[in-house]
Amino acid sequence: MGLKLTGIGLAALVASAILAAPVAAQEPIRIGYAADMSGVCGSLVDGATKAFRMGVEELNKSGGLLGRKIEVIERDTKTRPDEGAKEVRDLIVNHKVDLITGVCSSGVLLAETAVSAEFKVPFYTGIGATQTANIEKWQPYYWQVGPNALMEAVAAAEYVAKKRNWKKVVPLAYDYEWGHTSVKAFSDHLKKLRPDMEITATVPVKLGETNLTSYVTAVLAHKPDAVYGAIFGGGLVNLVKQGKTFGFFQQTNLVTLTTVDFLQTLGDEMPTTGMHGFARAPFFLMLDNPKAKAFAAAYKARYNKDPDDWAMLAYDGLMFYAEAVKHAKSTKADDVMKSVATVKYSGLRGNMTVRGLDGQMNAPSWVGTIGKDPAYPYMVIKDATRVEGEQTMPTEAAVKAGRAAAK
């Protein structure tokens, strides 16, 4: 039997549809924050998580995105690939998240990006830095807002190559994805710039190892002019502290990842000579940018601590996503990804874009000597050079060759 609507019934139906529209528009944008909150990456993720929460609060206070509030569901992956994949799958299937982010470990990153690809859900990283996710295992729903392992390793090689009195370098690296790719990129680029320089075999460091004295003695046995350290967090802190007892910094120079959290942790225990660093987003070298200066001040006011690189990247990454959503006027995956590859964003590090070829942002690196600055209670990067992402990003031909070789 057909349904007949009276004028009153039709008016009521139209009215209910109009009233339902704002309700539907208020459905939140859900972000799955699957981060390595415990395990080896725990100390790095802390600052990033605080900054991410600040960014979400800021966006929500201004009305959210497209008139919708942002809801974040946090999960701890325990710095385990299997746990990361499980949590991301649950966030996508059971919580219908619009975006995945937060990961630190390269191994966990690769596990998470595979799930993102399976369900076609946008996924970006601000800490995890393996180029494998951009090249060999790239998938079209992924992008990266910091320099990948290849990029910062190339920046470090450029720095080392200019030290004309350095003749021998020993790579010292964590024995996993990030360490391996960092050393290869550093060594390959340095050989091109300084064919006269000797680069020894890598001294591999077990991930999670706390006693690094055997590695220190193994490195010093080579009598190197410099050591390229692809090591971070607590391991790097232990390397410096234990190395000092062997006179490490009187015998050689360490060139390594010196993010703000590392500088803060070492404090007065930082060696006064022999330390050189590269970093991804050191706030103290970004204060000429009003946005970076304002964020750093707000972060310190809230947490009574200067923001580390991971905090700067987490905030910048979230705001880039917000800009992409606004540009797309949509949170649908394909719309967002088209916007990611075309939008121009002015953030904490200046003008940023993402290359559609590999989802890589033109993220800069900073390289210099570690030294004292009266403005800070810890040492900072002095005489720093900002190396633009365009100088260190793999060429289109290199990306395509890497993908072809991986098949």
N, C-alpha and C positions, 0 to 999 in steps of 0.2 A: 504494500500500500504506500502511495507517495506521501511525502511530508509537505504540508502546506503551512507557510508562515504568515501570520497576520502582520499588519504594520507594526503592532506593538512587539510581537515576537521577533521580527526582523530587527527592529531598533535595539531590542535587548541583546540580540546576538552580536550586532555590530559594537555595541557599547562594551560588552564583555571582552571582545577581541581587542579593542582599544586599551582597555584596562590591563589586559594580559601582556601587552607589548612591553611596558616598562619593567614588569616583573621578569620577563625573559631576558631583557637587557641587563638586569642586575646579576645574572649568573656570573660568578667570579671567574677570573682568569687563574687557572691553577698551575703552579710551578712545582715540579718535583725536584727538591734539593737533595740529591743523593750524593753525599759527601763522605770523604774518608775522615770522619771525626775522631776516630781512634785508630791505633796502630801507628806505623811509621810516619804517616802524613798528618797525624793529629795536630801537631803544633802549627803547621802551615795553614790548616783549614780554620783554625780559631778566629784569626783576624778577618779572613774572608767572610766567614759566617756573620760576624758582627756587622761588617760593612754592608753585606747583602740585606740584612734585616733593616739597617738604616735606610737603604735605598727603597725598599718596599714600603716602609712607613712614609717616606717622602712622597712617593708616587700616590699612595692611597690618600694622603692628606690633601693632595691636589686633585682628587677625584678619580684616581686610578687610571686605567687605560681604556679608551673608547667608552668611558662612562661605567666601566666595570672595575670593581675592587680586585686586588691581587691577593690570592690565598696561597701560602707556601706550605708544603708538606715536607718536613725534613726527615731524612733517613740516614743512619750511620752505616756505611759499607764496610767498616772495620779494616779498610785498606786491603780488601780481598776481592779479586775479580769475580768469583762465584757469587759472593754476597752482593756486589754491585749490580750484576746482571739480574739477580733475583729481586732486589729492591726496585730497580727501574721497571722491570716487568710488572710488578705489583702496582706501582704508581701509575703506569699507563693503562693497564687492564681494569683495575679496580677503582682507581681514583680519577681516571680520565684527564690526566694532566695535559696541559697545552705545551709544556716545555720541560726539558730536563737540563740540569746544570749542577755544579758544585764539586765535581770530581777532582782529585789531586793526582793520584798515582797513574802512571801511564798504562800499567797493566789493567787497572780497573777501568780506565778510560776506554780501552779497546773492547772490553767486555760490555760496557754500557752502550757504546756507539753501535754495536751489533744489534742490540735490542731496539735502539732508536730507529735504525734502518728497517728492521723487521716491521715495526708498527708505523713508520713514517711520521715520527714525532720529532720536532726540532730539538736539537741538543747542542749546547755550546760549552766550551771549557775556558777557564781563566787561569788555572794552575797547571793541570796536566798538559804536557808539552811535547809528546812524541809526534814526530812528523809522519809516523806510520798512519795516523788517523787522517792526515791530510793527503797522503800520497797512496801508499800501497793498499790501505784499507779504507780509503775515503768513501763516504756515502753522502748523497745530496741533501741530507737533513742535518749536517754537522758543520759547525764553524768554530774557530779558535780566536780568542781576543788578545792573547799574549803572543810573544815570539815563540815559535816552536823550537825544538831542540837543535835543529839544523841552524836556525837563524842566530841564536845566541852563541852557539859554538863558532860560527863564522865571525861574529863580532869579536869574540875572544881571540881568535886566530889573527885577525887584523891587528889587534893590540900587541900580541906577542911578536908578530913579524917586525914591528917597528923597533923592538929592542935589539939593536944591532949587535950588542955584546953578548946576547944570549945565543948559545950554540947547541945546547942539548935540552930537550924537554921530555919529561916522563909523564904520561897520562895516568891518573889515579882515579878509578871510577867504580861506582856501584855496579855490581854484576847483574844487571837486568836491563830491560828495554831502553830506558832513558840514558843510562850510563853508556851503553854500547853505541847508540846512535850519536850521542854527543861527541864521544871520542873519535868516531869515524869522520864526522863532519869537520871537527876541529883539525884533525890530522890531514885530511885530504886538502883542506883549504890552505893550511900552513905550508904544506909541501909545494903548492903552487906559488905562494908568495916568497918562501925561503927555502929553495931546494938545498941550500947549504946546511940547513939545520937538521940535527939528528933527532928523530922522534923514536923513543924506545917502545918496546912492547908494553901494553897496559898492565898496571898492577891492579888486579880486580879486588874489590872490597865487598864482602858479604853484606847484603842488605840487613840492617838491624844489628850489626856487630857493634859492640861498645868499646872493646879493647882494640885500638888501632895501632898499637906499638909495633907489631910485626910488619904492618904495612909501611909505617914510617921508616923503619930500618931498611926495608926492601927498596924504597924509593931513594933514600940517601946513599945506598950502595952504588947507585948509578952515577953519583956526583953530578946531578943535573944543575943547569942554570935556572930552570923553572920547572914547576909541576903544574900540569893542568888538572884541576880537581873537579870531576863530575860527581859531586857528592853534596848533600844538603842536610838541613835540619840538625838533629842531635849528633849524627855521624860527623858532620863538618865541625861542630863545636868540639867534639872529642878529638878530632884530628888536630885542631889548633892547640888545644890545651895539652895534649899528650906530646905533640910535636915540639912544643916549647922546651920540654924537659930533655929533648935530644939535641937541642940547638938547631932545630930545623930551619928557623928563619934567619939564622946567621949563615947557613950553608946554601940556601936556595931561596927561590921566590915561589909563592903559591898564587896561582891565578884561578879563581873559583867563583861560584855563585854567592855573592855577598848581598843578600836581601836584607831589608831593615830588621826583620825579626832576628836574623843571625847577628847583626851588628849590636842590637839591643841586648841579646843574651850574653855575648862576650864582654861587653862593657869595657872595664879597665883591664881585662885579661887579654885584650886584643894585642898582638905584637905591634911594636911601633915601626918595624921595618919588615920588608919582604912580603907584604900582603897587597894583592891586587885583585880587584873585583869587577864582575859584570852583574848587572841587575836588570829587572824587567820593568819596575815602576817605583823607583825610589822617590818618595814624596819630596825630600829636601832638594832634589834637583828639578822639581816640577813647579816650584812655588811662583815662577813667573807667569804661570797660567792662573787667572783668578778663580776658575772652577776648582782646580786642584788645591789652591790655597784655602778656599772656603771649606772644601770637604775635609782636608787635613785638620783644620781648626775645629770643625764640628765633631769629628771623630775623637780628637783629643779631649774636648770638653765633655764628651759622653763617657769615655772609657779611661780618661786620665793617662793616656798612652798615645804615642805617635802611631799613625797607621803604617803597617808593613806593606810590602809590594802586593801581597795577596789581597789585602783589603782594598787597595787602589784598583786592582784589576777586577775584583768582584763587583765593586760599585760601577766602574766604567762598563763592564760587560752587561750588567743589568740595564743601565741607561741606554746602551746601544740597542739592546733588545726592545726597550720601550720605544725608541725612535723608529725601529723597523716596523713595529706594530702600528704606530701612528701613521707611518708612511703608507703601509699596506691597507690601513683602515679595516684590518681583519686580524684574527688570531689563527685562522686556518693555516695549516702547515705549509701548503704550497704557496699561498699568498705571502706568508712571512718569509719564506726562503727566497722568493723573488726579490723582496724588499731588502733582505740582508745583503744581497749581492749588488744592490744599486744605491742604497741610501748613503748619504754623506753625513757623518756624525762628528760633532765638535765636542770632545770630552776632556777628561783630566789630562790626557797625553797630547791634546791637540786634535787635528783633523784626522779622522780614522775612516777607513773603508775596508770592506772584505772582498777578496777576489773570488769570483764565482767558480773558477777553475778548481780550487782546492779548499775553499772555506777559510782561507788564511787572512787574518787582518794584517794590515801594513804596520804592525806593532814595532816600536823602536826598542833598542837596548841601550844601556848606559855602561861605559867601561872606564875605569880609572884606577888610581892608587888609593889605598886605604890610609886615612890620616885623621888627625884631630881637627875639630872645629869647635870653637868656644860656644857656639850656639846650641850644641847638643851634648848630652852626658855620655855619649858613646861615639865611637869613630864613624866616619862617613866616607863616601867615595869623593876623593879630591881630584882636581884637574880632569874632570870627567869629559868624555866625548859621547854625545848622543849619536848613535848609529841608527839611521832611519831604516824602517822595515824594507823599503824598496831596494836598499843596498844588500840586504842579506837573504831576502826571499828566494827560494829556488826558482829558476827560470821555467817558463811554460814547457820548454823542451825537456828539462830535467824531470819535471813532474810526470810528464807523459812517459818518459823512458822508465822511470821508477815503477809506474803502474804496469807497463808492459812486461818488465822483468819479473814482477810479482805474480803474473798469471801462470 
